[in-house]
C-alpha cells in the first residue's frame, strides 16, 4: 500500500458555539453539551476536550496516514485562527480549509481575507446546514469565482435533497476550473435504505463525472454505525459509486475525531484494506493516490508499521 491520505478530518481547541439557538460547549472527559444533551464528542481519554493537531498526528503516525485534509463545520465554531497555526507548523502533514460565517451576508469579504491574508488553500462550506440559502446566490457565486481564480479548492457537504445537487451542478458549469470535494459520500443512507436505490444519492455521486469534482467518504463509518465494523454495506456503496463515476473520483475520509468514539482511527480505513470486494488497485486509489493528486500533496512522509505490544 502506498501513502494513505485522509480527505476529511476536524481539529479544534475547544467547542464554544451554538446552532439553532442551542449551545454546543466542551464539558469534560471528551464530552460536549450538544443541542440539549451531553454526548461523547471525543474519545474519553481526551479529558481536556482539546482536539489538537498533536494528538491527531500521533493517531496518524500509528495508523500510517501520511497527510490529512482538515475541514470545518458550523457545529464546532469557526476554527480559522487555530487552523492557520496548524498549517504553518505542519505544512507537510495537513491541508487546512478556512471557513467564513456563511450564515450571514458579507461572507465574501471574509473569504477574500482567508485566501489573500491567511493563505488557506481550501474553503469549507457545510452546505447541508444552509438549507435556507442558495448556493447560486450572487454573493456565493462571487465566492466561487474568487476561489477558482485563486486556485483555492472547495470542500462542501450537501444535504440529501435534489435542490442543493442541482445548485452545485450550476456552480460546476459556471466555474469549471474550481476543484470541488463533496463530503460525507453523498450522505449515503444506512443499510435499511440502500443509497444505490436512492436517485438523490446517485445524482449527487454523478457530480463527480465532472473532471474537477471528487467524492470523499468522511463519516461513512458514522453513516453505517448501526451495521458496524467491517461495514459491508459501506463497501457496497463505494463499489456502486465507482460503477457510476470511476474509482479514480473517490477518496477516503475518516471524519476524525467524532468517528473514533466508536472505533479506532485505523479501523476507519482498514475495513477497506481487508475487503475482498475491492481490488488492490481500487484500494490504492481510494485510500491515497486520488487524494494525493486532487489536493496536490508533494512531499509525503513514509511511516513504519509499529507493532502492538499485544501482538
C-alpha positions in Angstrom: 0.0 0.0 0.0 1.3 3.4 -1.0 0.7 6.6 1.1 -2.6 6.9 2.9 -4.3 10.3 2.9 -7.3 11.3 5.0 -9.6 13.7 3.0 -12.0 14.7 5.8 -11.0 15.5 9.4 -11.6 18.1 12.0 -9.5 19.9 14.6 -10.4 22.4 17.4 -9.1 23.7 20.7 -12.5 24.0 22.2 -16.1 23.9 21.1 -17.9 27.1 22.1 -20.7 27.9 19.8 -24.4 27.4 19.2 -26.7 26.0 16.5 -30.4 27.0 16.0 -30.3 28.7 19.4 -28.9 25.7 21.3 -25.5 25.6 22.9 -22.5 23.5 21.9 -19.9 23.5 24.6 -16.9 21.4 25.6 -17.5 19.9 29.1 -15.2 17.1 30.4 -13.8 13.7 29.6 -14.2 14.2 25.9 -17.9 15.1 26.2 -19.7 18.2 24.9 -23.1 19.7 25.5 -24.7 19.3 22.1 -28.1 20.6 21.2 -29.7 19.9 24.6 -27.8 16.7 25.6 -24.4 15.7 26.6 -22.7 13.5 24.1 -19.3 11.8 23.7 -17.8 14.1 21.2 -14.2 12.8 21.6 -12.7 9.6 22.9 -12.9 9.6 26.8 -9.1 9.7 27.2 -9.1 13.2 25.6 -10.1 14.5 29.0 -9.3 18.2 28.4 -11.6 18.4 25.3 -8.8 19.7 23.2 -8.9 18.1 19.7 -5.4 19.1 18.8 -3.1 18.6 15.8 -0.5 16.9 18.0 -3.0 14.2 19.2 -4.2 13.7 15.7 -0.6 13.4 14.4 0.0 10.6 17.0 -3.0 8.8 15.6 -1.9 9.4 12.1 1.6 8.1 12.7 0.3 5.0 14.5 -2.2 4.3 11.6 0.4 5.1 8.9 -1.6 8.0 7.5 0.8 10.4 5.8 -1.4 13.5 5.5 -4.9 14.8 6.2 -7.3 17.5 4.9 -8.8 19.4 7.8 -12.3 20.8 7.1 -14.7 22.8 9.3 -18.3 22.5 10.5 -20.6 25.2 12.0 -21.3 22.9 15.0 -17.6 23.3 16.0 -17.5 27.1 15.6 -15.0 28.9 13.4 -11.5 27.5 13.9 -9.6 29.7 11.4 -7.1 31.1 13.9 -6.1 27.6 15.2 -6.0 26.0 11.7 -3.9 28.8 10.4 -1.3 28.0 13.0 -1.6 24.2 12.4 -1.0 24.8 8.7 2.1 26.9 9.5 3.6 24.4 11.9 2.8 21.2 9.9 2.6 22.1 6.2 3.8 18.6 5.1 1.1 16.8 7.1 -2.0 19.0 6.9 -4.0 20.9 4.3 -6.4 23.1 6.3 -9.6 24.7 5.0 -10.8 28.1 6.2 -14.4 28.8 6.7 -16.5 32.0 6.7 -19.7 32.7 8.5 -21.9 31.7 5.5 -25.0 32.1 7.7 -24.9 35.9 7.3 -24.5 38.3 4.4 -21.0 39.7 4.0 -19.1 36.4 3.9 -17.4 37.3 0.6 -15.0 39.7 2.4 -14.2 37.0 4.9 -13.4 34.5 2.2 -11.2 37.1 0.5 -9.2 37.6 3.7 -8.9 33.8 4.3 -7.4 33.5 0.9 -5.4 36.7 0.5 -4.1 37.1 4.0 -4.4 33.8 5.8 -3.3 31.8 2.7 -5.8 29.0 3.1 -5.6 26.7 0.1 -9.2 25.4 0.7 -12.5 26.7 1.9 -15.0 24.5 3.7 -18.8 25.0 3.3 -21.1 22.7 5.3 -23.9 23.4 2.9 -26.2 20.8 4.4 -26.6 23.3 7.3 -27.6 26.1 4.9 -30.9 24.8 3.6 -32.5 28.3 3.7 -29.8 29.7 1.4 -29.0 29.2 -2.2 -25.6 28.0 -3.4 -26.1 30.1 -6.5 -26.9 33.4 -4.9 -25.0 36.4 -6.1 -22.6 36.5 -3.1 -22.0 32.7 -3.2 -21.1 32.9 -6.9 -18.7 35.7 -6.3 -17.0 33.5 -3.7 -16.8 30.6 -6.1 -15.3 32.7 -8.9 -12.8 34.2 -6.4 -11.8 30.7 -5.4 -11.5 29.5 -9.0 -9.3 32.5 -9.9 -7.0 31.9 -7.0 -6.8 28.1 -7.4 -8.4 27.5 -4.0 -10.3 24.3 -3.6 -13.9 23.8 -2.2 -14.7 21.2 0.4 -18.5 21.0 0.6 -21.1 18.7 2.2 -24.6 18.7 0.6 -27.9 17.8 2.0 -29.5 14.7 0.6 -32.0 16.7 -1.5 -32.2 17.5 -5.1 -32.1 21.2 -4.8 -28.5 21.5 -3.5 -27.3 18.9 -6.0 -28.9 20.9 -8.8 -27.4 24.2 -7.5 -23.9 22.7 -7.2 -24.3 21.4 -10.8 -24.8 25.1 -11.8 -21.7 26.1 -9.9 -19.6 23.4 -11.6 -20.8 24.6 -15.0 -20.1 28.3 -14.2 -16.7 27.6 -12.6 -15.2 24.6 -14.5 -11.8 25.3 -13.1 -12.9 25.1 -9.4 -11.8 21.9 -7.6 -14.6 20.5 -5.5 -14.5 17.7 -3.0 -18.0 16.6 -2.0 -18.1 15.2 1.6 -19.8 12.5 3.6 -20.1 10.3 0.5 -23.2 11.9 -0.8 -24.8 11.4 2.7 -25.1 7.7 1.9 -28.1 6.3 3.8 -28.0 3.5 6.4 -28.5 -0.1 5.2 -32.2 0.0 5.7 -32.4 2.4 2.8 -29.5 1.4 0.4 -28.2 4.6 -1.2 -27.7 2.9 -4.6 -31.5 2.6 -4.7 -32.0 6.3 -4.0 -31.9 8.6 -7.0 -31.0 11.5 -4.8 -27.8 9.8 -3.8 -27.0 8.7 -7.3 -27.4 12.3 -8.7 -25.0 13.6 -6.0 -22.4 11.0 -6.8 -22.8 11.7 -10.5 -21.5 15.2 -10.0 -18.0 13.6 -9.9 -18.3 12.9 -13.6 -17.1 16.5 -14.0 -13.3 16.5 -14.2 -12.6 18.8 -11.2 -15.0 17.1 -8.8 -14.3 14.2 -6.4 -16.4 12.4 -3.7 -14.8 11.8 -0.3 -16.1 9.3 2.3 -15.8 11.3 5.5 -18.2 10.0 8.1 -19.1 6.8 6.2 -18.5 4.7 9.3 -20.9 7.0 11.2 -23.5 6.6 8.5 -23.2 2.8 8.8 -22.7 2.8 12.5 -25.8 0.6 13.0 -24.2 -2.1 10.8 -20.8 -1.5 12.4 -17.4 -3.0 11.5 -16.5 -4.2 8.9 -19.3 -2.2 7.2 -20.2 -4.4 4.3 -22.9 -2.1 3.0 -20.4 0.8 3.1 -18.1 -1.2 0.9 -21.0 -1.9 -1.4 -21.8 1.9 -1.6 -18.2 2.5 -2.6 -18.4 -0.1 -5.3 -21.7 1.3 -6.6 -20.2 4.8 -6.7 -17.2 3.5 -8.5 -19.5 2.0 -11.1 -21.2 5.4 -11.6 -18.1 7.7 -11.8 -15.0 5.5 -11.6 -12.8 4.7 -8.6 -10.4 7.5 -9.6 -13.1 10.0 -8.5 -13.4 8.7 -4.9 -11.4 9.4 -1.8 -11.2 8.0 1.7 -12.0 10.3 4.7 -12.4 9.5 8.3 -14.4 12.4 9.9 -11.9 12.2 12.8 -12.3 12.7 15.7 -16.1 12.1 16.1 -16.0 8.7 14.4 -13.3 7.3 16.7 -15.5 7.4 19.8 -16.9 4.1 18.4 -13.8 2.7 16.6 -10.1 3.3 16.4 -8.7 5.6 13.8 -7.0 2.8 12.0 -10.3 0.9 11.8 -11.8 3.8 9.9 -9.9 2.6 6.9 -8.7 -0.9 7.5 -12.1 -2.3 6.7 -11.3 -1.2 3.2 -7.9 -2.8 3.2 -9.4 -6.1 4.4 -12.3 -6.2 2.0 -12.3 -8.8 -0.7 -14.8 -6.8 -2.7 -12.2 -4.2 -3.9 -9.0 -4.8 -5.9 -5.6 -3.8 -4.7 -5.6 -1.0 -7.3 -9.0 0.2 -6.0 -7.6 0.3 -2.5 -4.5 2.2 -3.6 -6.6 4.8 -5.5 -9.3 5.2 -2.8 -7.0 5.4 0.2 -4.4 7.8 -1.0 -3.5 8.1 -4.7 -6.6 10.0 -5.7 -6.3 12.5 -2.8 -2.5 12.9 -3.5 -3.4 14.0 -7.0 -6.5 16.0 -6.2 -5.1 18.0 -3.3 -1.6 18.2 -4.9 0.3 16.8 -2.0 4.0 16.9 -2.7 6.4 15.5 -0.1 4.5 12.8 1.8 6.1 11.1 4.8 6.6 7.4 4.9 5.6 5.9 8.2 6.7 2.5 9.5 4.4 -0.1 11.0 4.6 -0.1 14.8 3.9 -3.4 16.3 1.3 -3.5 19.1 2.6 -4.8 22.5 -0.3 -7.2 22.5 0.6 -8.9 19.2 
